[in-house]
Amino acid sequence: MRIVRAPAQVVRQPRAVAIGAFDGVHLGHRSVLDTVAATGLAPTVITFDPHPRIAFGHRVELLTTLERRLELLAEAGVETTLVAAFVPELQRLTPEEFAAEYLRGIGAEVVVAGEDFRFGVERSGDLELLERLGYEVRIAPEVEGVSSTAIRAALAEGDVVRAARMLGRPFELDGVVVAGHQRGGSLGYPTANLRLEPDLACPAYGIYAGAARGYRAAISIGTNPHYGGTERRIEPHLLDFEGDLYGERLLVEVWERLRDEAAFASEEELVAQIARDVEAARAARRPV
């Protein structure tokens, strides 16, 4: 997939274009992308960075990093993605100005969207306007009950299976491995201390089963109450893995919630519970 940052970098040719944040690239987004592909024109996406709601000062827990969003769009068959900087200059464009610069300028002939699609300053443009401007508009089939908001709500409840059904794949923790307290290693279960960007969504505190780098994982998300911790830590233990992950990006699939986090009467009890968590992780099934 070709990734560009300005319309002038896009080769002008007949294109079918989808426009949006595409946070999570969930099943609703996949319906839009499948409709784009069905046109037979060059499949193209215009997405925004930062997320428009964040740019307007709202708190949004993103389901994917920009890097992962672009990877998922490529996996869905998108040939070109234009990452438009959602800055005041773009926010002030009228719908007509946006269409002239970002659609006509790249050769868009078909625009694919949901029925409630809006664009341009104060979301004043709609699908009827696009048709009046000469674009063919195709409405993607709605996937009932699927939205980024609904996925965030499922994660807040720790229901990673429900989140996976809406995403069409397991929810992923995407971060960089940094130094931690190394308590897991001293207990016989070394963990990778995963640092997430502060605006990324995370499941409710607890112990989960999942996978990373082709290894199953037992994943602790929380404050380590047994040790009196107060800061959130995300610590996957990769079963049967040996190696050094410090400084590396790690993508961790979260499959199943195993239990709440807890403090134990002794370290022996903690180790025994971790052993049970590891066995549960071995038996867990990928949700989709």
C-alpha positions in Angstrom: 0.0 0.0 0.0 1.2 3.5 -0.8 1.0 5.9 2.1 1.0 9.7 1.3 0.5 12.8 3.3 -0.9 15.3 0.7 -3.2 15.0 -2.3 -0.4 16.2 -4.6 1.5 13.0 -3.8 -1.4 10.8 -5.2 -1.3 9.8 -8.8 -4.5 11.0 -10.5 -6.5 8.1 -11.8 -10.1 6.8 -11.5 -10.5 6.0 -7.8 -13.1 4.8 -5.3 -12.6 6.6 -2.1 -13.6 6.1 1.5 -13.1 8.9 4.0 -12.9 8.6 7.8 -11.0 8.0 11.0 -11.2 4.2 10.6 -10.2 3.8 14.2 -9.9 0.0 14.8 -10.7 -0.9 11.2 -13.6 -2.9 12.6 -16.3 -4.9 10.7 -18.3 -1.7 10.0 -15.2 -0.2 8.4 -14.5 -3.5 6.5 -18.0 -3.2 5.0 -17.0 0.2 3.6 -13.7 -1.1 2.3 -15.4 -4.1 0.7 -17.8 -1.8 -1.1 -14.8 0.3 -2.3 -13.1 -2.8 -3.7 -16.3 -3.9 -5.4 -16.3 -0.8 -7.7 -13.2 -2.1 -9.6 -11.6 1.3 -9.3 -8.3 2.0 -7.5 -9.3 1.4 -3.8 -8.3 4.5 -1.8 -8.8 5.8 1.7 -8.5 9.3 3.1 -8.0 9.2 6.9 -7.0 11.7 9.5 -4.2 12.3 12.0 -4.9 13.2 14.8 -8.3 11.7 15.2 -10.8 14.6 14.5 -12.5 14.4 17.9 -9.0 14.5 19.6 -8.2 17.6 17.5 -11.3 19.3 18.8 -10.3 18.7 22.4 -12.3 15.5 23.3 -10.9 12.5 25.1 -10.9 9.5 22.8 -9.3 6.1 23.7 -8.1 5.0 20.3 -8.4 1.3 19.3 -5.3 1.4 17.1 -2.2 3.4 16.7 -1.8 5.1 13.3 0.8 2.6 12.4 -1.5 -0.3 13.1 -4.4 1.4 11.3 -2.4 1.7 8.2 -1.3 -2.0 8.4 -4.9 -3.1 8.7 -6.0 -0.9 5.8 -3.3 -2.5 3.7 -4.4 -6.0 4.8 -7.9 -5.0 3.6 -6.7 -4.4 0.1 -6.5 -0.6 0.1 -3.9 0.5 -2.5 -3.4 4.1 -1.5 -4.0 5.8 1.9 -3.8 9.6 2.2 -3.2 10.5 5.8 -4.5 14.1 6.0 -3.2 16.2 8.9 -6.4 17.3 10.8 -5.1 20.8 11.4 -7.1 24.1 11.4 -6.4 24.7 7.7 -8.2 21.5 6.8 -10.9 22.0 9.4 -11.9 25.3 7.8 -12.4 23.9 4.3 -15.9 24.1 3.0 -17.3 20.8 1.7 -16.8 22.1 -1.9 -13.2 23.0 -1.1 -12.5 19.7 0.5 -14.0 17.8 -2.5 -12.0 19.9 -5.0 -8.7 19.4 -3.2 -9.0 15.9 -1.8 -11.3 14.1 -4.2 -11.2 15.7 -7.6 -7.5 16.3 -7.3 -6.8 12.6 -7.0 -9.3 11.3 -9.6 -12.1 10.2 -7.3 -15.1 9.0 -9.2 -16.9 7.0 -6.5 -17.2 7.9 -2.8 -18.2 5.1 -0.5 -19.7 6.0 3.0 -22.4 5.2 5.5 -25.7 7.0 5.3 -24.8 9.5 8.1 -21.5 10.6 6.4 -20.7 14.3 6.9 -17.6 16.3 5.9 -16.3 19.8 5.6 -16.4 22.7 8.0 -18.9 22.0 10.9 -19.8 18.8 9.1 -21.9 20.7 6.7 -21.4 18.5 3.7 -23.4 15.3 3.0 -23.9 12.6 0.4 -26.4 14.6 -1.6 -23.9 17.4 -1.9 -21.3 14.9 -3.3 -23.8 13.7 -5.9 -24.5 17.3 -6.9 -20.8 17.8 -7.3 -20.7 14.9 -9.8 -19.5 12.0 -7.7 -21.2 8.6 -7.7 -22.1 7.8 -4.1 -22.4 4.2 -2.8 -23.7 3.5 0.6 -21.9 0.6 2.4 -24.2 -2.0 4.1 -24.4 -1.2 7.8 -23.1 -3.8 10.3 -25.6 -3.6 13.1 -24.3 -2.9 16.5 -20.7 -2.4 15.5 -19.0 0.9 16.2 -15.7 2.1 17.8 -17.8 3.4 20.7 -19.3 0.0 21.3 -15.9 -1.7 21.2 -14.5 0.7 23.7 -17.5 -0.1 26.0 -16.8 -3.8 25.7 -13.1 -3.3 26.6 -14.1 -1.2 29.6 -16.0 -4.2 30.9 -13.2 -6.5 30.1 -15.3 -8.3 27.5 -12.6 -8.9 25.0 -14.5 -11.6 23.2 -17.4 -9.2 22.4 -14.8 -6.7 21.3 -13.2 -9.3 19.0 -16.6 -10.1 17.4 -17.0 -6.4 16.4 -13.4 -6.0 15.3 -13.4 -9.2 13.3 -10.1 -10.1 15.1 -8.8 -10.1 18.6 -8.2 -6.7 20.3 -4.5 -5.9 20.3 -2.2 -4.1 22.7 0.4 -2.3 20.6 3.4 -0.8 22.4 7.1 -0.8 23.1 8.8 -3.1 25.6 10.5 -1.1 28.3 12.3 -1.9 31.6 10.1 -2.9 34.5 10.6 -4.2 38.1 11.6 -7.6 36.8 9.6 -9.3 39.5 8.2 -11.8 37.0 11.6 -13.1 36.2 12.4 -13.6 39.9 9.2 -15.6 40.2 10.0 -17.8 37.3 7.6 -16.1 34.9 9.4 -13.2 33.1 7.2 -10.6 31.6 7.6 -7.9 29.0 6.6 -4.5 30.4 4.6 -2.9 27.6 4.3 0.9 27.3 1.3 2.1 25.4 0.7 5.6 24.1 -1.6 7.4 26.6 -4.5 7.8 24.2 -4.8 4.1 23.4 -7.7 2.0 24.7 -6.9 -0.8 27.2 -9.2 -3.6 28.6 -10.3 -3.4 32.2 -7.8 -4.4 34.8 -7.4 -8.2 35.1 -5.5 -11.2 33.9 -6.0 -12.3 30.3 -5.0 -15.0 27.9 -3.7 -14.0 24.4 -0.7 -14.3 22.1 2.3 -12.4 20.7 5.0 -13.2 18.3 3.5 -16.6 17.7 3.6 -17.5 21.4 0.6 -17.8 23.7 0.7 -15.3 26.5 -0.7 -14.7 30.0 -1.3 -11.0 30.3 -1.5 -8.9 33.5 -3.2 -5.5 33.1 -3.4 -3.5 36.3 -1.5 -2.1 39.3 0.1 -5.3 40.7 -2.0 -5.0 44.0 0.0 -7.9 45.5 3.0 -5.5 45.6 1.0 -2.3 46.4 1.4 -0.8 43.0 -0.6 2.3 41.9 0.4 2.8 38.3 -1.1 0.8 35.5 1.2 -1.9 34.1 0.7 -4.1 31.1 2.8 -7.3 31.4 2.5 -10.2 29.0 4.3 -13.4 29.8 5.1 -15.2 26.5 4.9 -18.9 27.2 8.0 -20.8 26.2 9.7 -17.7 24.8 13.3 -17.0 25.4 14.9 -13.8 24.3 15.2 -10.0 24.8 12.4 -7.8 23.7 13.6 -4.5 25.2 13.0 -1.5 22.9 11.0 -3.5 20.4 7.4 -3.0 19.3 5.2 -5.8 20.5 1.7 -6.5 19.3 -0.3 -8.6 21.8 -3.6 -10.2 20.9 -6.0 -10.3 23.9 -8.2 -13.4 23.7 -10.0 -14.1 26.9 -10.4 -12.6 30.4 -9.2 -15.2 33.0 -9.8 -13.4 36.3 -9.6 -10.2 38.3 -6.2 -9.0 39.6 -5.7 -9.7 43.3 -3.3 -9.6 46.2 -2.2 -12.9 47.8 -1.3 -13.9 51.3 2.1 -15.0 50.3 4.4 -15.1 47.3 4.0 -18.9 47.1 0.2 -18.4 46.6 1.0 -15.8 43.9 3.3 -18.2 42.1 0.7 -21.0 42.3 -1.9 -18.7 40.8 0.4 -17.6 38.0 1.0 -21.3 37.2 -2.8 -21.7 36.9 -3.0 -18.6 34.7 -0.3 -20.0 32.4 -2.2 -23.3 32.0 -5.4 -21.4 31.3 -3.6 -19.4 28.6 -2.4 -22.6 27.0 -6.0 -23.8 26.8 -7.5 -20.5 25.6 -9.0 -20.2 22.2 -8.6 -17.3 19.8 -12.0 -15.7 19.7 -12.3 -15.2 16.0 
